[in-house]
């Protein structure tokens, strides 16, 4: 079937191409009766504007800002690397991707960064958003200024953000709880938990999911109070050493966030017996080595490349006012053990 074009709409309405363009884009200078004729022609012909072609014709440049946490977080480093790579490869497609480092544990500074953005600076924003009220308010104000916002990795559903790009973190936490419980099916024991901060929604949701499964399916295991290390390797190493000193019956360890290098170093110490079940997140060179050496038992991972590509597609769709393809943008949860590690590229 032949695709209906703007020329067909103009012919059916008896007007010029310029008039159709003004009506479709809501620009002034067209009489009400003419607008009605054009709209009737669009409806009767089932005309669908080719947004991509229109963007090319207008030579539109999509200026996208990614606000990604900095610091020694290997997964965030992977996200930043993927975004920087796309900034280079997509420049010929009229895409400008700018990466702005943020401190995810400082809600005021994240809100301040969002506050200085507007349509003169960018067309869309993807942000790893800490769940602080000031960040929600900053997202809402940015939306009010006409800049679409998507949250990345960690959601902020109380805000007016238009889409979340990331895994189901409750499901990820339930997966961690199920793995730990299956690895420790019989003897009573304690499970140590380390998070960057429960003020980060993804960490809070993972904790809640893990707690739900352990309580309902593995009541012989006791979850200890969460200790927060701000995803810092040194702090996490200190926290693990204290857990080992204080709890001789520590059977498992779940690192909800980042900072795996610190935990791995503490567990590699000569005084550690090596019988601890350790589950964490994100496949990095450090967690890969820990799986191979037996220090880690399982890694729950998400694909940083998929998330960056998805965020770019979603922001472009929001800029163009076209539907988001939900199935394409669903981010999967991967589970890796030593036996199914993907080959290094």
C-alpha positions as a Markdown table, in Angstrom:
| # | Residue | x | y | z |
|---|---|---|---|---|
| 1 | Unk | 0.0 | 0.0 | 0.0 |
| 2 | Unk | 1.3 | 3.4 | -1.0 |
| 3 | Unk | 2.3 | 5.6 | 2.0 |
| 4 | Unk | 0.1 | 8.7 | 2.5 |
| 5 | Unk | 2.3 | 11.9 | 2.2 |
| 6 | Unk | 1.8 | 15.5 | 3.1 |
| 7 | Unk | 1.2 | 16.2 | -0.6 |
| 8 | Unk | -1.9 | 13.9 | -0.5 |
| 9 | Unk | -3.2 | 15.9 | 2.5 |
| 10 | Unk | -2.6 | 19.2 | 0.8 |
| 11 | Unk | -4.5 | 18.0 | -2.4 |
| 12 | Unk | -7.4 | 16.5 | -0.3 |
| 13 | Unk | -7.8 | 19.8 | 1.7 |
| 14 | Unk | -7.2 | 22.0 | -1.4 |
| 15 | Unk | -4.4 | 24.0 | 0.3 |
| 16 | Unk | -0.7 | 24.5 | -0.1 |
| 17 | Unk | 2.0 | 22.4 | 1.5 |
| 18 | Unk | 3.0 | 25.4 | 3.6 |
| 19 | Unk | -0.5 | 25.6 | 5.0 |
| 20 | Unk | -0.6 | 21.9 | 5.9 |
| 21 | Unk | 2.8 | 22.3 | 7.6 |
| 22 | Unk | 1.5 | 25.3 | 9.7 |
| 23 | Unk | -1.6 | 23.3 | 10.8 |
| 24 | Unk | 0.4 | 20.2 | 11.7 |
| 25 | Unk | 2.9 | 22.1 | 13.7 |
| 26 | Unk | 0.3 | 24.4 | 15.4 |
| 27 | Unk | 1.7 | 27.6 | 14.0 |
| 28 | Unk | -0.6 | 30.7 | 13.7 |
| 29 | Unk | -1.8 | 32.4 | 10.5 |
| 30 | Unk | -4.4 | 29.8 | 9.4 |
| 31 | Unk | -8.2 | 30.4 | 9.4 |
| 32 | Unk | -10.3 | 28.1 | 11.5 |
| 33 | Unk | -12.2 | 26.7 | 8.5 |
| 34 | Unk | -8.9 | 25.9 | 6.7 |
| 35 | Unk | -7.6 | 24.2 | 9.9 |
| 36 | Unk | -10.7 | 22.0 | 10.0 |
| 37 | Unk | -10.3 | 21.0 | 6.3 |
| 38 | Unk | -6.7 | 20.0 | 6.9 |
| 39 | Unk | -7.6 | 18.0 | 10.0 |
| 40 | Unk | -10.4 | 16.3 | 8.2 |
| 41 | Unk | -8.0 | 15.3 | 5.4 |
| 42 | Unk | -5.5 | 14.0 | 7.9 |
| 43 | Unk | -8.2 | 11.9 | 9.5 |
| 44 | Unk | -9.8 | 10.6 | 6.4 |
| 45 | Unk | -6.4 | 9.7 | 4.8 |
| 46 | Unk | -5.0 | 8.3 | 8.1 |
| 47 | Unk | -1.9 | 10.4 | 7.5 |
| 48 | Unk | 1.0 | 9.7 | 9.9 |
| 49 | Unk | 3.8 | 12.3 | 9.9 |
| 50 | Unk | 7.3 | 10.9 | 9.2 |
| 51 | Unk | 8.9 | 12.4 | 12.3 |
| 52 | Unk | 12.4 | 11.1 | 11.4 |
| 53 | Unk | 12.2 | 12.7 | 7.9 |
| 54 | Unk | 10.9 | 15.9 | 9.4 |
| 55 | Unk | 13.8 | 16.0 | 11.8 |
| 56 | Unk | 16.2 | 15.6 | 8.9 |
| 57 | Unk | 14.5 | 18.2 | 6.9 |
| 58 | Unk | 14.7 | 20.7 | 9.7 |
| 59 | Unk | 18.3 | 19.6 | 10.4 |
| 60 | Unk | 17.4 | 19.2 | 14.1 |
| 61 | Unk | 20.2 | 18.4 | 16.5 |
| 62 | Unk | 19.2 | 16.4 | 19.7 |
| 63 | Unk | 21.2 | 17.7 | 22.6 |
| 64 | Unk | 21.0 | 15.1 | 25.4 |
| 65 | Unk | 22.6 | 15.4 | 28.8 |
| 66 | Unk | 23.4 | 12.4 | 31.0 |
| 67 | Unk | 24.0 | 13.0 | 34.7 |
| 68 | Unk | 26.0 | 10.0 | 35.9 |
| 69 | Unk | 27.7 | 9.5 | 39.3 |
| 70 | Unk | 31.4 | 9.8 | 39.4 |
| 71 | Unk | 33.9 | 8.2 | 41.8 |
| 72 | Unk | 35.3 | 4.6 | 42.0 |
| 73 | Unk | 32.1 | 2.9 | 40.9 |
| 74 | Unk | 33.0 | 0.4 | 38.2 |
| 75 | Unk | 29.4 | 0.1 | 36.8 |
| 76 | Unk | 29.0 | 3.9 | 36.7 |
| 77 | Unk | 32.3 | 4.1 | 34.9 |
| 78 | Unk | 30.9 | 1.6 | 32.4 |
| 79 | Unk | 27.8 | 3.8 | 31.9 |
| 80 | Unk | 30.0 | 6.9 | 31.4 |
| 81 | Unk | 32.2 | 5.1 | 29.0 |
| 82 | Unk | 29.1 | 3.9 | 27.0 |
| 83 | Unk | 27.7 | 7.4 | 26.9 |
| 84 | Unk | 31.0 | 8.9 | 25.8 |
| 85 | Unk | 31.3 | 6.3 | 23.1 |
| 86 | Unk | 27.8 | 7.1 | 21.8 |
| 87 | Unk | 28.6 | 10.8 | 21.9 |
| 88 | Unk | 31.3 | 10.1 | 19.3 |
| 89 | Unk | 29.5 | 7.6 | 17.1 |
| 90 | Unk | 26.2 | 9.4 | 16.9 |
| 91 | Unk | 27.5 | 12.9 | 16.2 |
| 92 | Unk | 26.8 | 12.2 | 12.5 |
| 93 | Unk | 23.2 | 11.4 | 13.3 |
| 94 | Unk | 22.6 | 14.9 | 14.7 |
| 95 | Unk | 22.9 | 13.6 | 18.3 |
| 96 | Unk | 25.0 | 15.4 | 20.9 |
| 97 | Unk | 25.5 | 13.4 | 24.1 |
| 98 | Unk | 27.1 | 15.3 | 27.0 |
| 99 | Unk | 28.0 | 13.5 | 30.2 |
| 100 | Unk | 27.9 | 15.5 | 33.5 |
| 101 | Unk | 29.5 | 13.9 | 36.6 |
| 102 | Unk | 27.4 | 14.1 | 39.8 |
| 103 | Unk | 27.6 | 12.9 | 43.4 |
| 104 | Unk | 24.6 | 10.6 | 43.8 |
| 105 | Unk | 24.8 | 10.9 | 47.6 |
| 106 | Unk | 24.5 | 14.7 | 47.6 |
| 107 | Unk | 20.9 | 15.5 | 46.7 |
| 108 | Unk | 21.4 | 19.3 | 46.9 |
| 109 | Unk | 24.2 | 19.2 | 44.3 |
| 110 | Unk | 22.2 | 17.0 | 42.0 |
| 111 | Unk | 19.2 | 19.3 | 42.3 |
| 112 | Unk | 21.5 | 22.3 | 41.6 |
| 113 | Unk | 22.8 | 20.7 | 38.5 |
| 114 | Unk | 19.3 | 20.0 | 37.2 |
| 115 | Unk | 18.3 | 23.6 | 38.1 |
| 116 | Unk | 20.7 | 25.2 | 35.6 |
| 117 | Unk | 19.4 | 23.2 | 32.6 |
| 118 | Unk | 16.8 | 24.4 | 30.2 |
| 119 | Unk | 15.9 | 24.3 | 26.5 |
| 120 | Unk | 18.7 | 26.7 | 25.6 |
| 121 | Unk | 21.2 | 24.0 | 26.9 |
| 122 | Unk | 19.6 | 20.7 | 26.1 |
| 123 | Unk | 16.6 | 18.9 | 24.6 |
| 124 | Unk | 16.5 | 15.9 | 27.1 |
| 125 | Unk | 18.1 | 14.7 | 30.3 |
| 126 | Unk | 18.8 | 11.2 | 31.7 |
| 127 | Unk | 19.7 | 11.3 | 35.4 |
| 128 | Unk | 20.7 | 8.7 | 38.0 |
| 129 | Unk | 18.4 | 10.3 | 40.5 |
| 130 | Unk | 18.8 | 9.9 | 44.3 |
| 131 | Unk | 15.5 | 9.7 | 46.1 |
| 132 | Unk | 15.7 | 13.1 | 47.8 |
| 133 | Unk | 12.8 | 15.6 | 47.9 |
| 134 | Unk | 14.9 | 18.4 | 46.4 |
| 135 | Unk | 15.8 | 16.1 | 43.4 |
| 136 | Unk | 12.2 | 15.4 | 42.8 |
| 137 | Unk | 11.4 | 19.1 | 42.8 |
| 138 | Unk | 14.3 | 19.8 | 40.5 |
| 139 | Unk | 13.1 | 17.2 | 38.0 |
| 140 | Unk | 9.5 | 18.6 | 38.2 |
| 141 | Unk | 10.8 | 22.1 | 37.5 |
| 142 | Unk | 12.9 | 20.9 | 34.6 |
| 143 | Unk | 9.9 | 19.1 | 33.1 |
| 144 | Unk | 7.9 | 22.4 | 33.5 |
| 145 | Unk | 10.6 | 24.2 | 31.5 |
| 146 | Unk | 9.9 | 21.8 | 28.6 |
| 147 | Unk | 12.8 | 19.4 | 28.9 |
| 148 | Unk | 11.9 | 15.7 | 29.1 |
| 149 | Unk | 13.6 | 13.8 | 31.9 |
| 150 | Unk | 14.1 | 10.1 | 32.2 |
| 151 | Unk | 15.6 | 8.4 | 35.3 |
| 152 | Unk | 18.5 | 6.0 | 34.7 |
| 153 | Unk | 19.4 | 2.9 | 36.9 |
| 154 | Unk | 17.7 | 4.4 | 40.0 |
| 155 | Unk | 14.1 | 5.6 | 39.6 |
| 156 | Unk | 12.3 | 8.6 | 41.2 |
| 157 | Unk | 8.6 | 7.7 | 40.5 |
| 158 | Unk | 7.3 | 10.4 | 42.8 |
| 159 | Unk | 8.7 | 13.0 | 40.3 |
| 160 | Unk | 7.1 | 13.9 | 37.0 |
| 161 | Unk | 9.9 | 12.1 | 35.1 |
| 162 | Unk | 8.6 | 10.6 | 31.9 |
| 163 | Unk | 10.3 | 7.2 | 31.8 |
| 164 | Unk | 12.6 | 4.9 | 33.8 |
| 165 | Unk | 15.5 | 3.1 | 32.1 |
| 166 | Unk | 16.7 | 0.3 | 34.3 |
| 167 | Unk | 16.0 | -3.1 | 35.8 |
| 168 | Unk | 13.3 | -4.0 | 38.2 |
| 169 | Unk | 15.3 | -3.5 | 41.4 |
| 170 | Unk | 12.8 | -5.3 | 43.6 |
| 171 | Unk | 13.1 | -8.3 | 41.4 |
| 172 | Unk | 16.9 | -8.0 | 41.5 |
| 173 | Unk | 16.8 | -8.0 | 45.3 |
| 174 | Unk | 14.4 | -11.0 | 45.4 |
| 175 | Unk | 16.8 | -12.8 | 43.0 |
| 176 | Unk | 19.7 | -12.1 | 45.4 |
| 177 | Unk | 17.7 | -13.4 | 48.4 |
| 178 | Unk | 16.7 | -16.6 | 46.4 |
| 179 | Unk | 20.3 | -17.3 | 45.5 |
| 180 | Unk | 21.6 | -16.8 | 49.0 |
| 181 | Unk | 18.9 | -19.0 | 50.4 |
| 182 | Unk | 19.6 | -21.8 | 47.9 |
| 183 | Unk | 23.3 | -21.6 | 48.6 |
| 184 | Unk | 22.6 | -21.9 | 52.4 |
| 185 | Unk | 19.6 | -24.3 | 52.5 |
| 186 | Unk | 20.1 | -25.9 | 55.9 |
| 187 | Unk | 22.1 | -24.5 | 58.8 |
| 188 | Unk | 21.0 | -21.3 | 60.6 |
| 189 | Unk | 23.2 | -18.4 | 59.8 |
| 190 | Unk | 23.4 | -14.6 | 59.6 |
| 191 | Unk | 23.4 | -12.5 | 56.4 |
| 192 | Unk | 25.4 | -9.3 | 56.3 |
| 193 | Unk | 24.1 | -6.5 | 54.1 |
| 194 | Unk | 26.0 | -3.6 | 52.7 |
| 195 | Unk | 24.5 | -0.7 | 50.7 |
| 196 | Unk | 25.7 | 2.5 | 49.3 |
| 197 | Unk | 22.8 | 4.2 | 50.9 |
| 198 | Unk | 19.2 | 3.2 | 51.4 |
| 199 | Unk | 18.5 | 6.8 | 50.4 |
| 200 | Unk | 19.1 | 5.5 | 46.8 |
| 201 | Unk | 15.9 | 4.0 | 45.6 |
| 202 | Unk | 17.5 | 1.1 | 43.7 |
| 203 | Unk | 19.4 | 0.1 | 46.9 |
| 204 | Unk | 16.3 | 0.4 | 49.0 |
| 205 | Unk | 14.2 | -1.7 | 46.6 |
| 206 | Unk | 16.9 | -4.4 | 46.3 |
| 207 | Unk | 17.0 | -4.6 | 50.1 |
| 208 | Unk | 13.3 | -4.9 | 50.4 |
| 209 | Unk | 13.1 | -7.6 | 47.7 |
| 210 | Unk | 15.9 | -9.6 | 49.4 |
| 211 | Unk | 14.3 | -9.2 | 52.8 |
| 212 | Unk | 10.9 | -10.4 | 51.4 |
| 213 | Unk | 12.3 | -13.6 | 50.0 |
| 214 | Unk | 14.5 | -14.5 | 53.0 |
| 215 | Unk | 11.7 | -13.9 | 55.5 |
| 216 | Unk | 9.2 | -16.0 | 53.5 |
| 217 | Unk | 11.3 | -18.8 | 52.1 |
| 218 | Unk | 14.4 | -19.1 | 54.2 |
| 219 | Unk | 13.5 | -18.3 | 57.9 |
| 220 | Unk | 16.6 | -20.2 | 59.2 |
| 221 | Unk | 18.6 | -17.2 | 57.9 |
| 222 | Unk | 18.8 | -13.9 | 59.8 |
| 223 | Unk | 19.4 | -10.7 | 58.0 |
| 224 | Unk | 21.6 | -8.2 | 59.9 |
| 225 | Unk | 21.1 | -4.5 | 59.9 |
| 226 | Unk | 22.1 | -2.8 | 56.7 |
| 227 | Unk | 25.5 | -1.1 | 56.9 |
| 228 | Unk | 26.0 | 1.9 | 54.5 |
| 229 | Unk | 29.4 | 2.4 | 52.8 |
| 230 | Unk | 28.5 | 5.0 | 50.2 |
| 231 | Unk | 29.8 | 2.6 | 47.5 |
| 232 | Unk | 33.3 | 3.4 | 48.7 |
| 233 | Unk | 35.8 | 0.6 | 48.5 |
| 234 | Unk | 37.7 | 1.4 | 51.6 |
| 235 | Unk | 34.6 | 1.9 | 53.7 |
| 236 | Unk | 33.1 | -1.4 | 52.4 |
| 237 | Unk | 36.3 | -3.2 | 53.3 |
| 238 | Unk | 36.2 | -1.8 | 56.8 |
| 239 | Unk | 32.5 | -2.8 | 57.1 |
| 240 | Unk | 33.2 | -6.4 | 56.1 |
| 241 | Unk | 36.1 | -6.7 | 58.5 |
| 242 | Unk | 33.8 | -5.5 | 61.3 |
| 243 | Unk | 31.1 | -7.9 | 60.3 |
| 244 | Unk | 33.6 | -10.8 | 60.4 |
| 245 | Unk | 34.9 | -9.8 | 63.8 |
| 246 | Unk | 31.4 | -9.3 | 65.4 |
| 247 | Unk | 29.6 | -12.3 | 63.9 |
| 248 | Unk | 31.4 | -15.6 | 64.0 |
| 249 | Unk | 28.3 | -17.3 | 62.5 |
| 250 | Unk | 28.2 | -15.0 | 59.5 |
| 251 | Unk | 27.2 | -17.3 | 56.6 |
| 252 | Unk | 26.4 | -14.9 | 53.8 |
| 253 | Unk | 27.0 | -11.4 | 52.4 |
| 254 | Unk | 25.0 | -9.3 | 50.0 |
| 255 | Unk | 26.4 | -6.2 | 48.6 |
| 256 | Unk | 23.4 | -4.2 | 47.4 |
| 257 | Unk | 25.3 | -1.5 | 45.6 |
| 258 | Unk | 28.9 | -0.9 | 44.4 |
| 259 | Unk | 32.2 | -1.0 | 46.1 |
| 260 | Unk | 32.8 | -4.7 | 45.4 |
| 261 | Unk | 36.6 | -4.2 | 45.2 |
| 262 | Unk | 36.8 | -3.3 | 48.9 |
| 263 | Unk | 34.7 | -6.3 | 49.9 |
| 264 | Unk | 36.7 | -8.6 | 47.7 |
| 265 | Unk | 40.0 | -7.4 | 49.3 |
| 266 | Unk | 38.6 | -8.0 | 52.8 |
| 267 | Unk | 37.4 | -11.5 | 51.9 |
| 268 | Unk | 40.8 | -12.2 | 50.3 |
| 269 | Unk | 42.6 | -11.6 | 53.6 |
| 270 | Unk | 44.5 | -14.6 | 54.9 |
| 271 | Unk | 42.4 | -14.7 | 58.1 |
| 272 | Unk | 39.2 | -15.2 | 56.2 |
| 273 | Unk | 38.2 | -18.9 | 55.9 |
| 274 | Unk | 36.6 | -18.4 | 52.5 |
| 275 | Unk | 33.4 | -20.3 | 53.3 |
| 276 | Unk | 31.2 | -17.2 | 53.1 |
| 277 | Unk | 28.5 | -17.0 | 50.4 |
| 278 | Unk | 28.9 | -13.6 | 48.6 |
| 279 | Unk | 26.4 | -12.2 | 46.1 |
| 280 | Unk | 26.7 | -8.8 | 44.6 |
| 281 | Unk | 25.8 | -6.7 | 41.6 |
| 282 | Unk | 27.3 | -5.8 | 38.2 |
| 283 | Unk | 29.8 | -7.7 | 36.1 |
| 284 | Unk | 33.1 | -5.8 | 36.1 |
| 285 | Unk | 36.7 | -7.0 | 35.8 |
| 286 | Unk | 36.8 | -7.2 | 39.6 |
| 287 | Unk | 33.6 | -9.2 | 40.1 |
| 288 | Unk | 34.6 | -11.4 | 37.1 |
| 289 | Unk | 37.9 | -12.3 | 38.8 |
| 290 | Unk | 36.1 | -12.8 | 42.1 |
| 291 | Unk | 33.7 | -15.3 | 40.5 |
| 292 | Unk | 36.6 | -17.2 | 38.9 |
| 293 | Unk | 38.5 | -17.3 | 42.1 |
| 294 | Unk | 35.5 | -18.4 | 44.2 |
| 295 | Unk | 35.4 | -15.3 | 46.4 |
| 296 | Unk | 32.0 | -14.4 | 44.9 |
| 297 | Unk | 29.2 | -17.0 | 44.3 |
| 298 | Unk | 26.9 | -15.0 | 42.0 |
| 299 | Unk | 26.6 | -11.6 | 40.3 |
| 300 | Unk | 23.3 | -10.0 | 39.4 |
| 301 | Unk | 24.0 | -7.7 | 36.4 |
| 302 | Unk | 22.4 | -5.2 | 34.0 |
| 303 | Unk | 23.8 | -4.2 | 30.6 |
| 304 | Unk | 25.1 | -0.6 | 30.7 |
| 305 | Unk | 25.3 | -0.4 | 26.9 |
| 306 | Unk | 21.6 | -1.4 | 26.6 |
| 307 | Unk | 20.7 | 1.2 | 29.2 |
| 308 | Unk | 22.5 | 4.1 | 27.4 |
| 309 | Unk | 21.1 | 3.1 | 24.0 |
| 310 | Unk | 17.6 | 2.8 | 25.5 |
| 311 | Unk | 17.9 | 6.2 | 27.2 |
| 312 | Unk | 18.9 | 7.8 | 24.0 |
| 313 | Unk | 16.0 | 6.2 | 22.1 |
| 314 | Unk | 13.5 | 7.1 | 24.7 |
| 315 | Unk | 14.7 | 10.8 | 24.9 |
| 316 | Unk | 14.6 | 11.1 | 21.1 |
| 317 | Unk | 11.0 | 9.7 | 21.1 |
| 318 | Unk | 10.0 | 12.1 | 23.8 |
| 319 | Unk | 11.5 | 15.0 | 21.9 |
| 320 | Unk | 9.7 | 13.9 | 18.7 |
| 321 | Unk | 6.4 | 13.2 | 20.5 |
| 322 | Unk | 6.2 | 9.6 | 19.2 |
| 323 | Unk | 5.4 | 6.4 | 21.2 |
| 324 | Unk | 8.1 | 4.6 | 23.2 |
| 325 | Unk | 8.5 | 0.9 | 22.2 |
| 326 | Unk | 8.2 | -0.6 | 25.7 |
| 327 | Unk | 9.4 | -4.1 | 24.7 |
| 328 | Unk | 12.5 | -2.7 | 23.1 |
| 329 | Unk | 13.3 | -0.7 | 26.2 |
| 330 | Unk | 12.8 | -3.3 | 28.8 |
| 331 | Unk | 16.1 | -3.9 | 30.7 |
| 332 | Unk | 16.8 | -7.5 | 31.6 |
| 333 | Unk | 18.3 | -8.9 | 34.8 |
| 334 | Unk | 21.3 | -11.2 | 34.2 |
| 335 | Unk | 22.7 | -13.7 | 36.7 |
| 336 | Unk | 26.3 | -14.9 | 36.4 |
| 337 | Unk | 28.1 | -17.6 | 38.2 |
| 338 | Unk | 31.6 | -18.8 | 37.4 |
| 339 | Unk | 30.3 | -21.4 | 34.9 |
| 340 | Unk | 28.3 | -19.0 | 32.6 |
| 341 | Unk | 30.6 | -16.0 | 32.4 |
| 342 | Unk | 30.6 | -14.4 | 28.9 |
| 343 | Unk | 33.8 | -14.4 | 27.0 |
| 344 | Unk | 35.8 | -11.2 | 27.1 |
| 345 | Unk | 35.5 | -9.1 | 23.9 |
